[in-house]
Amino acid sequence: MLGELAYEEVLTPEPDGDDPHRHRLTVAPGLTYRFRARRGAYGHWRVDPESIEPSADPMLFVARAHRTVLGLSGDTTGHLIRELTATLAADTRLEEGALSAAELADLGYAELEGHQTGHPWLVANKGRVGFSARDTERWAPEARRPQRLPWIAVHRELAAYRGVPGLDRPDHLYAEELAPETRADFARAVAAQGRDPEDYLWLPVHPWQWDESIAPLFAPYIADARIIPLSEDGDLRLPQQSIRTFLNISRPEARTVKLPLSVLNTLVWRGLPTERTLAAPAVTAWVHALRDNDPFLRDETRVILLGETASVTVEHPVYDRLPDVPYQYRELLGCIWRESLPPQLDPGERARTLASLIHTDPRGRSFTAELVSRSGLAPEAWLRRLFAALLPPLLHFLYRYGTVFSPHGENAIVVFDERDIPVRLAVKDFVDDVNISAEPLPEHEGMPETAREVLLTEEPSFLTQFIHSGLFVGVFRYLAPLCEEQLGVEEDEFWSLVRQEILRHQARFPEDKERFETFDLLSPRIDRLCLNRNRLHLDGYRDRADRPHAAVHGTVPNPLARM
C-alpha cells in the first residue's frame, strides 16, 4: 500500500535522515510512519515490509490516515477497508496452500492460475464485493475447486447469437461444445415447457449470478418461460484470476467461457456489456485477419491470438433501454466462448501467464529465477529471449496497424519450449481490451462496422500507454527489481535490454519509420496512469452509467527514452 500509493502520489513520503533508502510519512500529530524503500524505473517504490514502523497493519494505517494524508470520505474508507480485508483473507488462503517455485513450475496452465496473488499495482486486488465467505470458498480462483456450470435456454426475443466464420450458426457451436445426449436433454427440457427448442439459444450461467442477479431481475421472463433453467453440461471448469472466466479441465481442447458476474473487483463490476458481447466475434475475425495476412505475425512471431469466437447476448428488456442507469445493470447476462490455448501449442511447449513471472514463493524465491535456472541460459540471455517473444508482435500491431492489446499480466501469456525458454506470445481478451488509433489509418479500412462501433479509440500519443502501463509499468516494474535481486541483472541493464528489442524491431521495419514517431514509445516522459487513485479520489464506490478508466496524474520518466 505504501509503495503503490506513493507511486501514484496519493502519499508523499519524505526523506528520513541521510540514508537515501529511509523515508517517513507523518499521518497525525505525534504519529509518523518510517520505512525503507528503493526507488526504481517509472518512479517505482519498492518498500521493505519488515522495515515499517510503528506497525505494518494496513487497516490500522487506513484508520489513522484516511482523512489526514489519504483524503478519503467516510463512505470510501468504509468500503476500502472491506475490500482490503477480503484481499487479506484471500492472501491468507493462498499462503496456506502455497507451493515452492519449483513445484509451481511443474503445474499446468490452468492449475497455476489458482496460485497467483493478483495484480500488485492494485492494493485491494481481491476485494470481490458481493461475494460472501462461502462464495469465495467455492468460486475464487485460489479455492482451486473445479465446478460444473448449469446452462439456461433463452428465447430469441431476448437473446442474440454471433459467431466467427465457421461458427455462423449456434448449432455449429453447440455440436462442438456439448455432447449429443446433453443437447438432447436441453431440447427436451425446453419442449417440456411447451416451447419449440428452435426458438431458444443455450448458454452456461454462473450459479452465483443466477441467484444474485438473474433470478430476481429477470423474474418475469423466467415466469413466462422465455428463460428456462437447464441441467449442467458435465464438464469441470476452473475459474481464472479474472473470476468470471472458466477453463475447461475435463476437455482442455474445449473453449473457455467468459460469464458476467455482478461482483465489484479491482475497478469495475465484472459483467459483460451487451454491445461488446455482440461484437466480440467480429473483433476476433478482424484481429485474426490482420495476423493471418501478415507474414511477420503469422510465420515469424507465430503469435497466438485466443479469439472470442462466439457469443450469446441476453438483453434485459428494461435496463438495456435505460442508458443512464448504473452500467452493472446493462451487463447482466450472456456468454463469450474463447479459443482454448492447449490445442494451439506445439509438442513440448507450455504456457504460463505473464503474471506468474513476478510471483515469489514462501521462501522468497521468484518463479522467474526458477525458470531461468531450468533453462540453462545466462539470465541476460533468458531475458533477451523473453523480450524477443513478447515485444515484436505487440510492436508490429502498434506500428503497422495502429492497434494495441492490453498486455497486462493475465492477458499476455508466455509460451515456453521444453527447456523453459520463452519462445512466443499468446494474447487474449480482445473485445474489452483492444484499442485502435483515433487517427485514421489505411490499415483500418477493412474493419467490420460492428467492430468499429465498439472498439475504443485513443489518440496516437496515448495509444502507447497500453504497452507502457499494461506491460512495462504493470509487470516489468516489478520484474526488474526481482531480476536484480535474484538474477544479478542490474535494473538499468534490464531496461536497456527492453530498449534494445524495440530498436531491433524498428531496424527490422524501416518502412514504418513515420509510425515509430507517431506511436512514440521512447519519449522522455509518459503519463502516470493510476489505478488506486481512481478508486480513492475519483469514482470511489459510487454507481456510474459508464465503466471507469484509469486516472492520469502527472508524468513519470521513461526508462526507455532516447539516450
LOVEX-15360 format. One record per residue (C-alpha): x negated, y negated, z negated. Coordinates in steps of 0.001 Angstrom, whole numbers, padded with zeros to 6 digits, always signed. Last residue first. Layout:
// residues N
XYZ...
//
This chain:
// residues 563
-019756-008384+024936-016242-008093+026282-013833-007224+023504-013339-003606+022427-013459-004401+018697-010543-006830+019221-010374-009461+016502-006965-009828+014854-004063-012163+015642-001214-013893+013844+001905-012103+012691+003980-010177+015204+006840-008084+013822+007568-004576+015056+010987-004080+016561+014480-003864+015104+017284-001898+016779+020271-004020+017762+023585-004926+016071+021942-005237+012673+022654-003916+009194+020477-005227+006400+017682-003257+004811+014983-005916+005044+015055-007356+008524+012269-009929+008466+010300-010004+005204+009810-006538+003723+010972-004236+006533+009363-006206+009348+006263-006880+007257+005768-003122+006907+005480-002573+010672+003228-005459+011663+001736-006130+015087-001336-008350+014965-001633-009980+018357-004931-009377+020107-008311-011099+020023-011404-011231+022215-009652-009745+025284-010798-006285+026403-007486-004553+027037-006484-007018+029738-003463-005941+031754-003595-008686+034377-007393-008659+034414-007656-004901+034849-004768-005228+037360-006836-007540+039539-009664-004992+039574-007407-002133+040719-009465-001433+043875-012487-000859+041614-010934+002450+040463-013708+004649+038977-015529+001591+037622-012390+000701+035659-012230+004217+034256-015845+004085+033130-015217+000678+031560-012341+002105+029500-014456+005119+028501-017337+002843+027499-015005+000786+025314-013910+003873+023386-017555+004948+022948-018463+001463+021681-015577+001702+019235-017070+004841+017678-020587+003360+017763-019418+000353+015757-017820+002735+013256-021078+004615+012796-020846+008307+013685-022142+010330+010719-019484+012997+011095-017791+012861+007705-017959+009238+006567-018350+007518+009939-015851+009829+011615-013333+009148+008864-013971+005404+009267-013124+005663+012997-010078+007941+012613-008087+005453+010562-008218+002511+013000-008206+005137+015776-004598+006116+014984-002158+003177+014771-004614+000401+015620-006181+002110+018658-003346+004381+019774+000069+002796+019257-001106-000718+018499-003743-001162+021198-002116+001139+023738+001346-000337+023292-000160-003780+022894-001378-003680+026498+002174-004545+027573+001888-007854+025741-000191-009780+028286+001693-008048+031093+005025-009463+029864+007243-006746+028484+010137-004706+029860+012257-002117+028075+013585+000696+030212+017393+000878+030134+018557-000715+033391+015502+000307+035393+016125+003975+034633+019706+003913+035925+018521+001870+038896+016147+004612+039939+012553+003335+040306+011289+003394+043882+010349-000287+043917+008330-000100+040705+004979+000469+042445+005427-002860+044254+005080-004647+040905+007478-007157+039397+006162-008914+036258+008249-007603+033381+005809-004726+033207+007247-001432+032060+007894+000217+028693+008241+003927+027921+009034+004539+024227+012667+005466+023759+013362+007009+027179+009964+008633+027410+009360+010517+024175+006460+012856+025010+002842+012825+026137+000328+015638+026705-003359+014861+027124-006392+016752+028355-009607+018602+027487-010368+018126+023791-012936+020726+022610-011533+023278+020170-013689+026083+021669-010674+027781+023330-009792+024515+025051-007936+021669+023369-004800+019731+024351-004227+016529+022387-000632+015446+021893+000415+011791+022000+003982+011078+020886+003335+012006+017256+000202+009971+016575+001137+006952+018647+000819+006908+022416+003767+004594+023118+003931+005091+026863+002976+002328+029228+003849+001413+032790+002410-001284+035033+001916+001429+037684-001768+001282+038646-003220-000416+035580-001002+000962+032825-000342+004445+034227-004045+004733+035042-005083+003585+031569-002879+006159+029854-004104+008929+032161-007766+007932+031664-007591+007377+027872-006761+010617+026116-008958+013371+027563-012034+011197+028157-011593+009726+024660-011612+013189+023106-014523+014369+025258-016560+011346+024232-015616+012081+020624-016961+015621+020960-020239+014336+022435-020624+011807+019618-019981+014529+017008-022539+016953+018523-020769+019904+020062-020414+023389+018548-016644+023158+018911-015889+024683+015506-017726+021927+013662-015954+019248+015677-012620+020877+014871-013336+020960+011135-014562+017355+011114-011364+016329+012902-009217+018010+010270-010914+015888+007637-012331+017393+004491-011154+015586+001366-010831+018655-000829-007033+018521-000632-007189+018398+003210-007560+015305+005366-005365+014412+008346-006543+011768+010814-006836+014234+013702-003393+015699+012960-001731+012510+014169-002947+013222+017710-000531+016129+017761-002090+019539+018303-002207+021725+021382-003863+024997+022296-005560+026156+025481-006910+029688+025896-004676+030505+028861-003426+027218+030354-000733+025224+028582+002506+024211+030302+004568+027115+028945+003628+026092+025365+004864+022453+025617+008615+022784+025932+010497+020366+028134+012935+018105+026326+016695+018525+025901+018452+015388+024665+021600+015665+022564+024583+013502+021700+026485+011998+018786+026180+008983+016506+024148+006297+018226+026705+003480+018505+027493+003421+014784+023783+003066+013924+023712-000090+016040+025638-002068+013447+028784-003504+015085+028369-006375+017546+028564-004332+020740+032036-002977+019947+033078-000653+022769+030859+002167+021577+032444+001956+018141+035993+002714+019251+035933+005644+021687+032731+007068+020135+030812+008122+023180+029175+011510+023495+026048+011828+025623+024794+015192+026822+021256+015166+028088+018893+016988+030407+015240+016871+031465+013579+014773+028816+010148+015388+030282+007076+016518+028442+004498+014803+030635+001330+016903+030727-001679+015064+032153-003694+017067+034662-006430+014413+034366-007908+015337+037729-005156+017076+039703-001843+015382+038906-002940+012088+037388-005761+011465+039853-003847+012995+042767-000865+010638+042278+002408+011863+043773+003179+014271+040933+002350+011710+038275+004553+008918+039576+007267+011457+040384+007222+012772+036814+007736+009233+035484+010700+008718+037835+012351+012081+037090+011854+011550+033354+013486+008111+033448+016435+009601+035352+016696+012440+032823+016776+009990+029880+019365+007605+031351+022447+008977+029591+020571+009218+026289+019382+005648+026749+022924+004333+027334+024301+006116+024267+021565+005255+021789+020467+008409+019930+020296+008018+016160+017350+007783+013801+018284+004620+011914+015226+002434+012214+012007+001130+010670+010489+004108+008848+013433+006451+008287+017052+005381+007914+019118+008530+008411+022034+008717+010832+020518+011673+012677+020933+011935+016417+019577+015122+017986+016469+015901+020021+016232+019452+021267+013019+021160+022370+013396+023370+025405+012874+027108+025428+009392+028551+026084+008769+028849+022350+011726+031248+022052+012352+032058+018385+010216+029058+017384+012382+026465+019141+011035+023031+018234+013508+020568+016743+013599+016766+016961+015596+014735+014399+013011+014912+011581+010493+012686+013523+007802+014850+011944+009099+017893+013799+012017+020018+012640+011649+023796+013071+014087+025916+015070+015415+029469+014823+017579+030591+017729+020944+032303+017155+023162+029881+019106+025244+028878+016093+029025+029011+016329+031383+026439+017809+033196+023380+016422+035716+021856+018873+035789+018151+019767+038661+017069+022031+040611+019407+019825+043286+016870+018741+042077+016949+015119+038417+016897+016083+039120+013788+018145+040935+012049+015297+038119+012959+012836+035264+011493+014913+034031+009246+012087+034560+011666+009186+033440+014931+010833+030742+013232+012915+028941+011116+010357+027984+012828+007094+029005+016437+007572+028222+016741+011279+025024+014736+010919+023824+017061+008164+024647+020082+010312+022582+018675+013227+024568+019306+016385+023918+021514+019388+025648+020636+022658+028412+022007+024837+030422+020191+027500+034141+020758+027954+036764+020673+030715+035563+023960+032190+036408+025652+028886+040141+025011+029538+041925+024373+026253+044495+026385+024302+042389+026227+021163+041437+029871+021646+040133+028881+025086+037491+026714+023438+036339+029520+021150+036409+031984+024063+034105+029739+026130+031660+029455+023247+031604+033232+022724+030978+033795+026456+028086+031341+026416+026658+033136+023397+027024+036532+025128+025182+035226+028182+022262+033925+026046+021914+030167+025897+019167+027765+027027+018507+028821+030622+022109+029513+031681+023184+026494+029629+021011+024167+031687+022289+025410+035038+025845+025368+033634+025379+021669+032879+024959+020790+036566+022141+018751+038067+019499+020836+036297+017402+021464+039405+016987+017745+039944+016952+016110+036489+020056+016313+034343+022911+014166+033073+026074+015202+031238+028869+012981+029918+031101+013423+026886+034265+011707+025628+036817+012468+028353+034568+015428+029210+035861+017210+026133+033241+018071+023538+032250+021606+022539+030123+021922+019409+026985+023825+018553+025515+025064+015283+021761+024911+014693+019753+027732+013156+017013+026720+010743+013322+027397+010197+012232+026121+006776+008904+024297+006708+010068+022075+003810+007420+019586+005011+009505+018968+008132+012498+017777+006076+015752+019636+006700+016443+022041+003823+014575+020723+000825+015233+017184+002032+018956+017815+002210+018861+019183-001347+017106+016056-002604+019737+013968-000827+019090+012491+002590+020685+009159+003453+017560+007015+003306+014778+009092+004825+011961+007276+002988+009163+009358+004495+006819+006654+005792+007211+004238+002894+003790+002604+003401+003934+002567+007177+000452+002451+008733-000372+005934+007439+002284+007572+009656+003368+010833+008079+001687+013477+005924+001376+016371+008367+001732+019931+007059+005084+020808+008646+003821+019804+012098+001070+022425+011974+003671+025189+012256+004972+023985+015631+001528+023550+017210+000159+026865+015969-001962+027177+012861-005637+028226+012829-006964+024680+012453-004741+024225+009414-006538+027054+007625-009930+025468+008284-008688+022047+007170-007567+023625+003916-003894+024123+003261-001485+022018+001193+001579+023770-000219+001885+021809-003439+000409+018654-001909+003085+018548+000775+005808+018755-001861+004128+015937-003768+003921+013851-000597+007667+014353-000097+008325+013112-003654+006006+010177-003019+007951+009245+000114+011286+009520-001703+009964+007284-004467+008679+004749-001948+012017+004690-000125+013948+004130-003361+011486+001461-004494+011976-000282-001151+015772-000230-001520+015610-002019-004878+012961-004491-003769+014916-005387-000620+018002-006043-002748+016102-008220-005214+014519-010370-002546+010840-009893-001816+008017-012447-001871+005254-009856-002100+002975-012087-004203+005196-013389-007010+008633-011884-006437+007862-008214-005804+004568-008207-007693+005272-006627-011071+007998-004198-010022+006161-003463-006770+002939-002665-008683+004775-000451-011154+006296+001465-008264+002868+001863-006641+001178+003319-009765-002572+002777-009185-003002+001040-012541-005322-001546-014125-007274-001248-011899-007692+000406-008505-011114+002014-007955-009950+005610-007537-007733+004596-004625-010718+003325-002578-009109+000865-000182-009904+000932+003543-008751-002467+004814-008547-002892+008601-009120-006298+010202-008880-004869+013737-012073-002898+013055-013152-002263+009474-013317-003716+005975-014341-001619+003029-012290-001791-000145-012918-001710-003891-010167-002588-006322-009014-005134-008889-005444-006013-009854-004943-009156-011928-002323-009658-014633-002830-012527-017102-000446-014819-015287+001180-012715-012574+000181-010922-009356-003520-011798-009185-005280-009789-006494-008956-008907-006771-011579-007561-004391-014890-005687-004597-016528-004495-001366-018582-007643-000814-020172-007261-004290-020969-010813-005446-017911-011286-007616-014334-010394-006797-013488-011594-003291-009800-012454-002883-006848-010301-001863-004177-011878+000361-001074-009694+000455+001583-009742+003195-001392-010382+005432-000570-007361+007662-003936-005790+006830-003453-006711+003141-000093-004933+003193-001741-001889+004744-004648-001703+002309-002758-002450-000896+000000+000000+000000
//
